[in-house]
C-alpha cells in the first residue's frame, strides 16, 4: 500500500484512518466513510482501485468534480475517465473500448448515466468497487438531497458481489443510517474521521454595516494578494453587489450564482481553477465541484443557514494542509432573513434548530473549534489557539441599563415594533413610522441617543442571543420580551454584555471605552521558515507555464505545499526531487528536469 502511495501520489505516509479504510475496502467489505472536506476521502477509493483487479466505478454528482478528479489522476499517470453528458460520441466510443479492454482503473459516472449503463457498459466490464462520492445527496435528511441519487439502489440489485464504499464530508447520525439503508449496504464498516482542521483559522465579525464589511474585506484581501479565495453571499444580488464594491476598491472579482447561464458559470469556475481570477463572489451553489488545493481563504459575507453548510464551505480552504484563513460576518438582518426562510420551509422545526446552532456558534465567547467539533459529536479537551476567541477573549461590562432601555421601549410600544423602528425610537429619530404611531411621545423616545446606531444593532443581537427577547416571524418580525428579559427589565437580574470591538479603515481594532490594544495575529503566513521566497516565485511561474501548456490547473501540476518544500530543500538531483512529498514517479519523470533547471539557475545566481 505504501509503495503504491509513494509511486503514484508521492506520499510516504497515510492521513488518519486512510490505511484502515483502504484495508477494509481491499477485503471487499461495504464501507461508510465520514471524513471532512480536505481530509483525504478520494485517496480511500483511488488507492484500492490501483491495487484491485478491474475498474472502480465512482458515482459523482457534479461534472466539474469529475473533471477535476480525472485530470488529477491523469497527471499522476493513472488511466481515469469520465462518462457524462458533456462527452461526444467519439469520446464515448473510445472510452467504451478502453473500459472493455480493462485499461481504465477509475471510471467516473453521473447517477443518471449509471442507471442507463447498468444494462450496457457496466455489464461488459469487470467492476472492482463502487464508490459513491458526496453520499449525503442520497438522503432526504442530508442538506443537499438530490432525487437522482435514489436511483443508486440498482447497484446492489445488478451487482450483488461488488463492494460499495459511500463517502461524505457532512452527515449526522440520521443521515448516516439513511445512506446505509438507501444503498442496501451489508453490515458496513463505519469510519468517522476527526473533523478537526487545525490549519484553518476561525474568525467572526458581528454587526458590521455594508461599508465597514467592504473596508474590512479589502484590508483582508491586501494581505492575501496572489492567493485564491471565495466570498459566500446569501443572495444572487448580494454576489453582484459585493463584486461591484470590491471593483471600486481595486480588486477584480468573478461572480457565480444560479441566475447566470451554464456557460457563464462554467467560464467563471474555469477561470478560478486556472488562477485567472483569484476572488469569487458566490452563492452556496459554488464550490462543491472544486478540488482546488490552494484556496487560501473563505469569507462568509452573511451567516450560513446551518453548521453543516458552514463547515463544508470553509473546508474548501487549505485542502493542501497549509495555514488558511476563514472569516464570517453576521448581523441582525441575517438572523431575521434566515429565520423567515426556515419558518417557510418544509422542514421548519429542523431548519430553525440548525439555524439556532449556527447562531450560537457565531455568538459564542468560547473556543469556536470546540463548538464545531462538538456539533459533529467530537470532543476536544483544550482550546484551539487558532480562532478569534482564543486569540482575543472578549471583554464584558455591566450592560443592564442598555438592556433596560431597549426592553422598556419594546414594552411601551406594546411589543409591536421590529428592530429598525426600535433603534429609531431609542435614537430619537422622527421617522414616518415613529411619528405616525405616536412613538415620539413615549418616555423612552431618545433615551439611547448616546449609543451609535450600529452599536444598538450589535447590542440587540447580543440581547437576542441572551434570550431577553424573541422575534415573532409571523407578526412582521415584531420583538417580544421573554421571561428572562422581564427579570432584567424589572431589576431582578443584571445583564452582562460584550464590549464591542471595531476595526477602523486601517484594520486596527479598538474597544469602546478602552484604549486601542493590538490583537494577537490570527493568521499565520503560508511561507515555510527558512524558505527561499524568490525561488518559490520562480517555481510558481514555471508551474503556471507548464499548466498552460497542458491546459490543466496549476495545482494539478504540483501543489503549493510541494512548491514550498522545493523552495525550502532545493533538490539538485532527480532522485532528491522525487523524494519531495507530492511527487510520484510519473511527475518525477515528467517535470523533474525543468524544475531542477530553475533551482540550479537560482543557486548559481545566488
N, C-alpha and C positions, 0 to 999 in steps of 0.2 A: 504493500500500500504506500509506504513512504517513498519507495523507489519511483512508483508511478506519479506520485505527487510532485517530486522534485523534477522528474524527467519532463512532464508536460506543463506543470504550472509554476515551477521554480521555487517551491516552498519546501522547507526541511522539517516542518512540524505542523500538526493539526491545530485548529482552533478548538475551544472547549466543546465536547460532545461529538465533534465530527467523526472521530475514529470509531466510537461506539455505534453511531448511526450507520456508518458505512459497513461495519462488520455485520450488523443486523440485516442490512439490505442484501449483502453478499450471501447471507444464509437463507435468502429468499423468503423472508418474513414480511408481512404487511407492517408498515411503519408510519406513524404520525409524528411530524417534526414541527415544533413551535419554536421559532428562532427569530430574534429581532432583525429588522431591516439592517443590512450591513453585517450580519452575524456569520455569513458564510453558508447560507442554505443551499445554493446551487451546487457547491462542491459535494454535498451529501449524495447527489444522484449522478453528477458528472464523473466523479472518480469511479464508482461502481460500473457505470456504463462502459468505461475503458477496460475494466477488468472482467466483465461478463461477456459471454458469447452471445452475439446477436445485437439488435438495435434497441436502445432505450427510447421510448416514446414520451415526450414531455408535453403535457397539455398546458397551454398558456393563454391568458385572456386577452393579451394585447399584442398587436403586430409589432409595435415599436420595441416591446420587451423581447420578443423572439429575435428580431433583427440584431439587437444589441448583444444578446447571448450567443447567437450563431457567429457573429463577427469576432467576438472574444475567443470562442473556441477555435475558430479557423486560424486566428492569429497565433494560437499555440500549437498549430499543426494537427488539429483534430478534425475529422470529417463530420461536420454537422450541417443539417439542412432545415429549412422551414417550409411548411406546407400551409399556405393561407391564401386569402382572396387576392393578394397583390401579384401572385405568380402568373405568368403567361403559360400557354400550352407547351411551348418549347422547354421552359424551365421545369415544368411538372413532368414532362416525358423523360428528361434527363434524371430528375430526382427519383422517379419510379424505377428506372433502370439501375441506378446506383443502389437503391434500397434492396431490390430483388437480388442483386449481386452480393449483398451483405457487406457493402463497403461503408455504409452510413452508421456511425456509432450513436449519434443522437439526432432524433427527428422531432422537431418542434411542430406542434399542430394546434389549431384552434379547436374549442369544444364542438363548434358547429361542423367543422370538417371531419372531426373524429367519428361522428355518427355516420357520415357517408362512407368513410374509408374502412369502417369496421367490417363491411362485407366485400371490400375490394382490396386495396393495397395491404392493409394490416393482416389480411388472411394469408397473404403470399410471402410474408417475411417472418423471420424468427425474432420475436419480441422478448427481450431480457427483463424489462421492467417498465411499468407505467409510473411516471412522476407527475403528480397533479400540483402545479405551482399555483400560488395565491388561492389555496384550497378554501379559505373562508368564503369565497364567492359562491360556494355551493349551498351555504346555509342561510335560511331566512333570518337567522339571528346575527349573521355576520354584517358588518357595517357597509359591505359593498356587494350585496346579493345580486347575482346575475342568473336570470332564468335558464339561459342556455347551459349553465353548468350542471343543472339537474339531469341532463342527458348522459352524464358520465356513468350512470348506473349500468350502462350496457357493457362496460369493461369487464365486470365480473361475470356477466352472462355469456359474453362471447369468448373471453379469455380467462377461464376459471383458474388455470395453473400459474398465470403470470403474477408475480408480486406487485403490490401497489404501495407507493410512498406518497403521502399527502403532506404538503409543506405550506406553512403560512407564518406571517410575522405577527399577526394580532388575532387571537381567538380566545375568548373567555371559556369557562368550563362548559356552558350550554352549547356554544358554537362547536367546540371540540367534539362533544358527544354527537352532535348533528352531522358533522363531517364523516365520522366513523359509520354512522347509520346510513347516510345517503350513498356512500361509496361501497356499502356492504363489505367493509373490511373485516378480515378474520383475525380475531384476537391480536390486534396490532400492538406492537411495542410503541409506547408513547415517550417521546423525548421533549422535555421543556427546558430550553436553554435559559441562561441568565439574561434578563432584559437590560442589564446594566451596560450603557455605552459611555464609559468614563471619559472618552475623548471629546464628547460633546459638552460644551459649557451651556448652562441654562440660565436665562435671564428674563425677567418680566418687568415691563414698564406699564404703570396703571394711570388711566385718566388723562392721557395726553391728547390735546386737541390736534386737528389735522396739521396745522402749521408746525407745531413742535415735533410731531411724528416725522414729518418730512425732513426737518433740520437734523433730527437725531439719526435718521436713516442715512442722510447724506454724509454725516460725520463717520458713521459706521462703514459706509462704502469706501470712504477715503483710506480707511485702514486696510481695506481688502482689495486694493487695486490689482488687476490681472488675476483675480480669483473669482470663481463661479459661485453663484448663489441664486436662491429662489425667494421671492416675496409673495406669500399667500394672502389673498384678499377674499372677503366674504362674497362679493358680488362681481358680475361681469363689469358693471360700470366702475366699480372700485379699482379693478386692474387697470382700466384705461386711464382713470384719473391719476392714480399713483405714478404710472409710467410717464404721463404728461408732466406732472410736477417734478419728477426726477430729471426729465429732459431740461427743465428750466434751471436745475441745479448743475447741469453739465454732464449728466450720465445718460448713456443710451440703454434703454431697457426694452426687451421684447414683451409682447402681450400674448397670453394664452387663455382662452375660455371657450365654452361650448357654443357661443354665439358666432364664432368665426367659422369659415368654411374648412373642410378637411385639409385642403391644400395649404391654407394659411397656417393651420395648427401644425401640420407636418413640417412646414418650412421653418417655423419658429423653433420647434423641438430639435430639428436637424442643426440649425444654427447654434443652438445652445450646446448640444452634444459635441459639436465640432469646434467649440470655442470661438465662433464668430460673434456670438453675443455672450456676455458674462452675466447679465442680470435678466431675470424673467419675472414679470408680474403676472400671477396666475391664480385661477380658482383651483379648488382641490382636484379638478379633473386632470391636473398636470402632475407628472412625476411618477405615477405608478409604473409606467413602462420604461423607467430610466435606471440603468445600472451605472451611470456615470460616477466613477470612483472619486473624482476630485472636486465634488461640490463642497465648498469650504464653509458655507453659512446658509442658514434658513431663517427668514423673518416672517412672523405672522402679524400682518397689519391689523387683523381682527382676531377675536377669541374663536378658536375652533369649537365645533359643537360637541366633541367628546375627546376623552383622553386617547382612545384608540386612533382617531384621526390625527390628533396632535403628534402622537408618538411615531406613527408611520411617516408623517410629513417631515418631522425633524430628522428622522432616520435616513433621509436622502442625503444628509450631510455626512462627511467623514467616513464614507464606506471603506476607504483605504486605511482606516485606523489612525490617521493623523489628527491632531487637535482641530476642532471645528466649532463654530460659534452659532448659537441659536438665540433668537430674541423674539419675545411675544409681547405685543401691545394689547391692552384691552380697556374697555371703557363701559360706562353705564349703558350707553346706547347699544353696545354689542349684546349685553345681557338681555335687554328688552327685546331686541330683534330675534335672537336665537330662541328665547323662551316662547315667543309667538310661533315661530316655525315648529318647535317641538310640540306645543299645545295643539297645533292644527294637523299634526302628522297622524298616521295610522297607529303608531306605537307610542302614544302620548306619554304613558307612565314611564316606559323605559328611556325614551329620549330626554324627558325632563330630568330624570335621575342622572343620566350620563352627563348632561349639561351641568347639573349641580356639582358633580365630581370635578368637572373641568374648571368650574368657577372656584371651587375650594383650592385646587392646585394653584391657580393664578393668584389667589388672595393670600395664600399661606405665608406664615413667617417662620416656617421650619424648613429644613433641607428639602429642596424640590425633588431631588433624585430619589430620596426615600419615599416620597409620596407616589411618584411614578411607579417605582418597583412594588410598593405595597398594593397598588391598583392591580398589578398583574400577578398578585399572590406571592411576591418575593420580599423577604425582609433583609434589611441591611443594618448592622449594629453600630454604624458610625456615620457621621455626616460626610458628604462627598468632597467638600472643599472646592468644588468647581461649579457652584451656582451662586447667584447674586445674594441669596440669603446667608449662605455660609461665608462669603467674602465680606459682605457688608450687612450685618444683622440690623434690622430696623430699630429705630429709637421710638419710644412710646411717650405719650403725655396724657394727662387727665383731660379728656375731651367732653366731659359731662355737659358743660354749658353749651357747647356747639351742638351736641346731640339734642339737648332740651329745646334749643331754639328751633331746630328743624322739625322735631316731633310736635312741638306746640303749634307751629304754622300748619302742619298737616291736620292736626285736630281741629283748629279754628276754621278750616275750610270744609269741615265735615268729611274729611278724607276723600275729597272729590278732585284732587289735582294730581298731575304727573310731575316728573322731576323738573322739567323746564319751567313750568309755572311756579313750582315751589321755590326754585332759585330766584326767579323774578320777584317773588314776594319778599324773600329774605334780603335781597339786594336793594329793594325799594324801587324797582323799575316799573314805570307806569305803562305797561304794555296793554294792548286791547283786552286780552283775556282777564288781566288783573283788574282793570278799571270796570269792565263790563259786569264782572261778578262781585264788585264791591270789595275785593280783597285788599285794596289800598286803604280801607278803613280799619283793617284788623290791627290788633295790638302788636302783632309780630311783623307788620309791614316795615321793612328796612332794618330789622334788628341784626341782620348779618352783613351790613354794609362794609364792615372792616375785613371781611374774608373775601378774597378774589373769587370770581365765578368758577374758574377752573378748579380751585381748591374745594369749593362746595360740591362739585361733581365727584371729586375724589372722596370727600368725607361721607357723602351719601352712599357711595359704593361700599365703603367700609361698614356703614351702618346696616346696609342690606345684608352683607355677609355676616355681620354680628347678630343678625336676626331681630333688629329693632323695628323693622317694618317689612312688609312684603308687597309685591306688585300684583294687582288684580288684572290679569291679562284680558279677562272677559269684560272688563269695565274701563276700556280705553287707557289701560296701564295706570290706573289711579293707585296711589300709595295708601296702604292700610297698616296702622300701628298694631304690633303684636303684643302679647303679654310681657315679653322681655322688654319691649320698648316702653311700655307703661311704667315698669319699675324704675327706669331711668328718668322718664318724664316727671314722675311724682316724687323723685328724690330718694327712692328706696335703695337704689344701687348707683355706683359710679360707672362711668364708661371710659375705657382706655382706647385711644386712637393712635394710629401710627403716624409719626412725623412725616410729612410729605417731602420727598426728595425730588428736586427738579434739576434738569440739565440746562445750562444756558447754551447759546448758539455755538460756543467754542467746545462744548462737550464736557464742561466742568460741572460737577454735581454739588449741590448745596442744599442744606435742610432749612426749612422755615424756622426762624428764630435761633439758628445756630450758625457759627462761623463755618465757611466752606472747609470741608475736610476731604482730602483726596481719597477716593475709594480704592480698595485693593484692585489691581488689574484683573479683569475676569478672563480675558482671552490670552492664551499663550501662543506665540508665533509658531508657524509650522516649520521654520528653519531649524535644522539639527545643529546642536552645539558643535563648534569647530568645522562646520560645513563651509565649503568654498562657494559663496553666493554667486560670484562671477561665473564660475564653471557651471553651476546649476542653470543659470540663464542660457548659457551656450548649449547645454544639453537639451534644454526645453525648446530652443529654436530648431535644433536638429530633429527632435521628436516631431515637431509640428510639420517640418518639411517632409519627413518620411510618411506621416499620416496623410498629408495632402496627396502625395504620390500614390498611396494605396487606397485613397478615398475612404478612410476609416477614421474614427475619432482618435485624438492623440492619446488618451488614457488607455486605449487598447494596445497601442504600440508598447508603451511602458507606463506604469502608474507613477503618480507624483512621488509616492514613497520610494519606489525603485530609483527614480532620478535623484532624490535627496541622498540615498545611500551611495550612489555612484559619485556624487559631488563630495561626499564625505571620505570615501575609501580610495577613490581614484585608481581603479584597477589598471594594470599595464599589460596584462596578457589575456588571451581569450578564455583561459581556464579561470582566472580571477574574476573576469566579467561574468562568467556562468555561475559563480558562487554567490552572486548578489541575489537577495530574496526577490522573487517575482520573475526571474529569468530562467526559463526552462531550456531544454536542448534546442528546440526549434527557434526560439528567439535568439539564443546564443549564436547559432549559425547564421541567422538572417540579418541580425543587426550589429553583432559584436564588432566587426571591423570598423564600421562608421563611427560608433560611439567611442571606441578606443582611439581613433584618429583625433577626434575632438579633445579627448582627455590628454593625449600625448602633446598636441599642439599647445594646449593651455599650460601644461607642466614645463614645456620647453620655453615658452614665452615668459613664464614666471621665473 
